[in-house]
């Protein structure tokens, strides 16, 4: 994808966020995500606006710990060749159980609280929230992995990368008017 220019210096965080946002504003993508959990595209969109910043915030917190940052770097390395540009193919080939494990690992002990909070905020059931977030987490990890690879970010730079993405998400409202740290984490 031509506008997936996450390696350029100026606006590099925005390009990643714009890529994810563009994918999640596509009606067919929203329908595909929702179909698996019997949710309407509008509900999926609302959840994505809340869920993506929440996942980014959790990843940001993980990147601040040397042990968790090393684990995150390893996970990103494993996903650096994921083809997130073709979201339909990506989602069709997604291993649901691995995706759920990934989400649980990202959110750790806050997993249930996040899902319950997001369910209340969106009107979805907790299992629907879980199903959609389990699809969004690998998509986000794949995009982050590509950015990490292109920018040659090592474990020590991961916290800065995540902080930059989190602050851009919050300050520019790329995924809705939300401060995920106050609502879900």
C-alpha positions as CSV (number, residue, x, y, z in Angstrom):
1,X,0.0,0.0,0.0
2,X,1.6,3.3,-1.1
3,X,0.5,5.4,1.8
4,X,1.7,2.9,4.4
5,X,5.0,4.9,4.7
6,X,5.8,4.1,8.2
7,X,9.5,4.5,7.5
8,X,9.5,8.2,6.8
9,X,10.6,10.5,9.6
10,X,7.9,13.1,9.6
11,X,4.4,11.7,10.3
12,X,5.6,8.1,10.7
13,X,3.2,7.4,13.5
14,X,0.3,9.0,11.7
15,X,0.8,6.9,8.6
16,X,0.5,3.7,10.7
17,X,-2.6,5.0,12.4
18,X,-4.1,6.3,9.2
19,X,-3.5,2.8,7.7
20,X,-5.3,1.1,10.5
21,X,-8.0,3.7,10.6
22,X,-8.5,3.4,6.8
23,X,-8.8,-0.4,7.1
24,X,-11.4,-0.1,9.9
25,X,-13.5,2.5,8.1
26,X,-14.0,0.2,5.2
27,X,-17.6,-1.1,5.2
28,X,-16.7,-4.6,4.0
29,X,-14.0,-4.9,6.7
30,X,-16.4,-3.9,9.4
31,X,-18.9,-6.4,8.1
32,X,-16.3,-9.2,8.0
33,X,-15.2,-8.4,11.6
34,X,-18.8,-8.2,12.8
35,X,-20.0,-11.3,11.0
36,X,-17.8,-13.6,13.1
37,X,-19.5,-12.4,16.3
38,X,-22.9,-11.4,14.9
39,X,-22.3,-7.6,15.4
40,X,-23.5,-4.8,13.2
41,X,-20.8,-2.8,11.3
42,X,-21.6,0.3,13.3
43,X,-21.0,-1.6,16.6
44,X,-17.7,-2.9,15.2
45,X,-16.7,0.6,14.2
46,X,-17.5,2.0,17.7
47,X,-15.6,-0.8,19.3
48,X,-12.6,-0.3,17.1
49,X,-12.5,3.4,18.1
50,X,-12.3,2.4,21.7
51,X,-10.4,-0.9,21.4
52,X,-7.4,0.1,19.2
53,X,-6.3,2.9,21.5
54,X,-6.9,0.6,24.5
55,X,-4.7,-2.1,22.9
56,X,-2.0,0.5,22.1
57,X,-2.1,1.8,25.6
58,X,-1.6,-1.8,26.9
59,X,1.3,-2.3,24.5
60,X,2.8,1.0,25.6
61,X,2.6,-0.1,29.2
62,X,4.3,-3.4,28.3
63,X,7.0,-1.6,26.4
64,X,8.0,0.3,29.5
65,X,9.1,-2.9,31.4
66,X,12.4,-4.3,30.2
67,X,11.2,-7.9,30.5
68,X,7.9,-7.2,28.8
69,X,9.5,-5.0,26.1
70,X,11.8,-8.0,25.2
71,X,8.8,-10.2,25.0
72,X,6.9,-7.7,22.8
73,X,10.0,-7.2,20.5
74,X,10.1,-11.0,20.0
75,X,6.4,-11.1,19.3
76,X,6.7,-8.3,16.8
77,X,9.6,-10.0,15.1
78,X,7.4,-13.0,14.6
79,X,4.8,-10.9,12.9
80,X,7.0,-8.7,10.8
81,X,6.0,-10.4,7.5
82,X,2.2,-10.6,8.2
83,X,0.4,-9.2,5.2
84,X,-1.8,-6.7,6.9
85,X,-2.3,-4.7,3.6
86,X,-4.8,-7.3,2.4
87,X,-7.0,-7.3,5.5
88,X,-9.6,-9.6,4.0
89,X,-7.1,-12.3,3.4
90,X,-5.4,-11.6,6.7
91,X,-8.6,-12.0,8.7
92,X,-9.6,-15.2,6.7
93,X,-6.3,-16.8,7.6
94,X,-6.3,-15.7,11.2
95,X,-5.9,-18.5,13.8
96,X,-8.7,-17.6,16.3
97,X,-7.1,-19.4,19.2
98,X,-3.7,-17.8,18.7
99,X,-5.4,-14.4,18.3
100,X,-7.2,-14.8,21.7
101,X,-4.0,-15.7,23.4
102,X,-2.3,-12.7,21.9
103,X,-5.0,-10.4,23.1
104,X,-4.9,-12.0,26.6
105,X,-1.1,-11.6,26.7
106,X,-1.4,-7.9,25.6
107,X,-4.1,-7.0,28.2
108,X,-2.8,-9.4,30.8
109,X,-4.7,-9.2,34.1
110,X,-6.9,-6.3,32.8
111,X,-8.3,-8.5,30.0
112,X,-11.7,-9.2,31.6
113,X,-12.0,-5.6,32.9
114,X,-11.3,-4.1,29.5
115,X,-13.7,-6.4,27.7
116,X,-16.5,-5.7,30.3
117,X,-15.9,-1.9,30.1
118,X,-15.9,-1.9,26.3
119,X,-19.0,-4.1,26.2
120,X,-20.8,-1.6,28.4
121,X,-19.6,1.3,26.3
122,X,-20.6,-0.3,23.0
123,X,-23.7,-2.3,23.9
124,X,-22.0,-5.5,22.7
125,X,-21.8,-8.6,24.8
126,X,-18.4,-9.4,26.4
127,X,-17.9,-12.4,24.1
128,X,-18.5,-10.2,21.0
129,X,-16.0,-7.7,22.3
130,X,-13.5,-10.4,22.9
131,X,-14.0,-11.9,19.4
132,X,-13.6,-8.5,17.6
133,X,-10.6,-7.5,19.8
134,X,-9.0,-10.8,19.1
135,X,-9.1,-10.0,15.4
136,X,-7.9,-6.4,15.8
137,X,-4.9,-7.3,18.0
138,X,-3.1,-9.4,15.4
139,X,-3.8,-6.7,12.8
140,X,-2.3,-4.1,15.0
141,X,0.6,-6.3,15.9
142,X,1.3,-7.0,12.2
143,X,1.3,-3.3,11.4
144,X,3.5,-2.5,14.4
145,X,5.9,-5.3,13.4
146,X,6.3,-3.8,10.0
147,X,6.9,-0.4,11.4
148,X,9.5,-1.8,13.9
149,X,11.2,-3.6,11.0
150,X,11.2,-0.6,8.6
151,X,12.5,1.8,11.3
152,X,15.0,-0.8,12.7
153,X,13.7,-0.3,16.2
154,X,15.3,-2.5,18.8
155,X,14.1,-3.4,22.2
156,X,15.5,-0.2,23.7
157,X,13.5,1.9,21.3
158,X,10.3,0.1,21.6
159,X,9.0,2.2,24.5
160,X,9.6,5.4,22.5
161,X,7.8,3.9,19.5
162,X,4.8,2.9,21.5
163,X,4.7,6.2,23.4
164,X,4.7,8.1,20.2
165,X,1.8,6.0,18.8
166,X,-0.2,6.3,22.0
167,X,0.2,10.0,22.2
168,X,-0.6,10.5,18.6
169,X,-3.8,8.4,19.0
170,X,-4.9,10.4,22.0
171,X,-4.0,13.9,20.8
172,X,-5.3,13.6,17.3
173,X,-8.4,11.5,18.1
174,X,-7.6,9.1,15.2
175,X,-9.9,6.6,16.7
176,X,-12.6,8.7,18.3
177,X,-12.6,11.1,21.2
178,X,-11.1,8.8,23.8
179,X,-8.4,8.6,26.4
180,X,-8.1,4.8,26.8
181,X,-6.0,5.0,30.0
182,X,-8.9,6.5,31.8
183,X,-11.7,4.3,30.5
184,X,-10.4,0.8,30.2
185,X,-7.0,0.3,31.7
